Amino acid sequence: MQQNPMTVITAIKPNSLQALTDYLKPIGKDIKKNDVIQFSHYQQLHYCSFFIIPSNHPSGNLSATPALLVFEANIDGEISTFINDLINDNSVFMNTVYSYCQDYQDNAHLGSYLLSHDYGANAFYVAHPGQARNVIYEQQQLRKDIEQYVDANRSTLLEQPEKIRETIANHFSSTSKPKPQPFLNSNGDMIFKAILAVLVLTLLGGLFGFLGSIAQIIAIAVLVLAAVYAIVLRSHESSDKQDSRPWESPNVSAVQDVEDRQLQNHLTSVIEIKSGCFRLLTLKIVLFGINLVAKLVATKGDLSGIVTIHFARWVILPDKKRLLFMSNYDGSWENYLGEFIDHASQGLTAVWTNTQLGENRGFPDTKWLFLQGGSRDEQRFKAFARNSQLAELIWYSAYPDLSVKNIGNNRSIHEGLFSSSNLAAWLKCL
Amino acid sequence: MTTLNLQDVQGIVFSGYNKYMSCSSYYLLQINDAKKTKAWLKNLLDQGQITHGEDKANDSTENRLNLAISYSGLEKLQLDEASLNSFERSYREGMYSAHRSTLLGDQDGDAPEQWLWGNKANSVDVLVLLFSKDASIHAASQKQHQAAFKKAGLSIVWHLDAGEKRQDADGFAVEHFGFADGISDPIVEGFPTASGAAAIATGEFLLGYPNQYDGKLTQIPISEQFGTNGTYLVLRQLKQDVAAFWTFMDEEAARQGITADYLAAKMVGRWQSGALVEPNQDTDPKTVSNDFDFSKDPDGKGCPFGAHIRRANPRAVGLGTSDAESLTVANRHRLLRRGRSYGKALENPRSDDGQERGLVFICLNANIERQFEFVQHTWINNVKFAGLYDEDDPLIGRVGNFTIPDEPLRRRVCGFQQFVSTQGGGYFFLPSLSALGILGNS
């Protein structure tokens, strides 16, 4: 089953901001036991969050725009099914929330209203594509059962070391076989390489005239375009100003208040896209590339070396002036930002170098889009990221006690139960 | 090569004075009269009493003194708001604050409300570290300084005396559980003690110098003149329950059919001698070396993933796609340890004598959030560390399970107890001598 990103973005009615905040905040504070909504009822839901983007965030440049309510969800299957389930099951919650928003009509139109305000994602990363929420639950239970069995029978199992898996498999013979992983999980890497190879070969073949004169003209045009792009890029980069003020957003305390309450965290960042169509275009191209990598290459719980992200998405806001980034990750903010810098400097610099906290308060100085500078300036980058953050009002995780690595390991245990190869590697998973 | 002005850096940065100073005391003080405190500070400097890096100890050296200040201390010394805000957030909030204690795992019995000092009720402004050559010199020095504190408008909130020094045959200090300690302090570029190639950038431990990120400078509070050559000092009073530790080892080892020494070594990651626990070892080889990076033990069959020393510094395994990348990442989170044990050694480690003992944990770092707090939260206390499920640090953690990787099947300790608890703690700034001068003259 495929995981999909829902990002419903609606404008909040003037004067309703406080009332909406007051309604959502207590639910978020008691996500497990509040009597308004139980997100765990929705079996397709992995994570969801509600938060408000103030009109003046991150700077006062956009004060004419209304404050926005964002409802983010990471779900199995169709978004329309999820929306219908929500409205049918808890129309009070859904209607109360959206009655504070512009263009809301009534319960009958709520479904189409939400669908028409769903902006999905420009780029979407899933740690374990195809892994439905219920499968994650089942495999965690299976692992716990096997762990208990091994603990209780360790010495007996060790009497016949070569038969350990057989004995365990026999004991758990009623377990059903795991569903095969999606095609792209195992073949996407190859497809990605093939696409790259075809592009390079076409360009080179065209350039040297092997593919006819029209292809040659196109190839030369592509190269000229790339050169022009590089020149324009460098001219932007040399005139852009990085944020050099020792400055802390007033949001930081609120963000810190909702952080580290459990093993996982949610990150919400909203940042201005630098003005002019050049940066917007660059950003769109980079996000297209990241999306491709996420679909084809990063399918095994590892996004360019970062092994703590469950779901992440980038969304260009409807006004095309701001970039929204959301992520559900394991561990602390300090670790998360550190992993970004340690392992994924290039990708993240390519995205956020197109953004700023405000006029003349840009991303740390960058050269050649991602090659030099940018997020490698650790302290300046962390301050930039911190100041772009917003605190969520509601955040729900279906499995707050499982890390990305745990989920991958659980699947390996399940799969290994039905495999006869590589016994030693399987035993290490237990 | 970084050249340091050693005269401007407090001596504790370069040395814990273990070689020549057998006694030490830690005074946690509150400022009641800022004017008097400033005069006292100025006087200490004028008399050359604050030990700096150039002032090397030898056989005839009698005393060493260093001094650090908490955020509330700087507030009381009347720094302006912009200056105060230029310090890093963790320091400004303090170790006892709600968010910091969540990060550090100081909950329930370890919560700041239970602490002897360093919480809201018993807040600490100034830390004075006193060292002496022997007990009689130390007694005289303590008496003299205690009188001076009184005159300086300083009251003593708490004080800790380091216990009699225990050393093993290799010259390493032995902590109360009986393990050699302080073996793996990083070698720092530009430090007078530095030798060898694996040096960590100066900026990781002193402000104003390039750090481990592409040679960037770690941010300096207030001004270059004030902040350079200063650093942050973290202090925690960690009480150790020695009898509980060894009684648990005895009982659990008997249940598992192994020895208590073996189990304890697996939990620590080193044998009592300090030797690394390696695959296929049943007893202490007693060959101590710090020259390893876990690349020969990628599956934890020697030193388990959850073992204390592997959590405290995972070295070349598990933090990146290659050994080199992992080592680069690990070296962005190093600590310089300068603490000592307090309280008397327990004669029979299986039988409690009702006296308190433990570790005065002191570490230095240029960025508390990226170094001390990171190590504590992301490595030590992280139940998901290295792909684990529900395990805490078996030595200094609270409660949890512990997996000992083995072939063909792992061994598991289900539910170890808490042997170490937090009794107090604080974040301090260890200023350069010139910064102390600025404070004293302000």
Interface residues (C-beta under 8 A of the other chain):
Chain A: E147 V150 D151 R154 L157 L158 P161 I164 P246 E248 V252 Q256 D257 E259 D260 R261 L263 G305 D330 G331 S332 E334 N335 G338 I341 D342 H343 R376 D377 E378 Q379 D401 S403 K405 N406 N409 L423 A424 L427 K428 L430
Chain B: N85 S86 R89 H99 T102 L103 N211 Y213 D214 K216 T218 Q219 D299 L319 G320 T321 E325 T328 V329 R332 E369 R370 E373 F374 H377 T378 N382 V383 K384 G387 Y389 D390 P405 E407 P408 L409 R410 R411 R412 C414
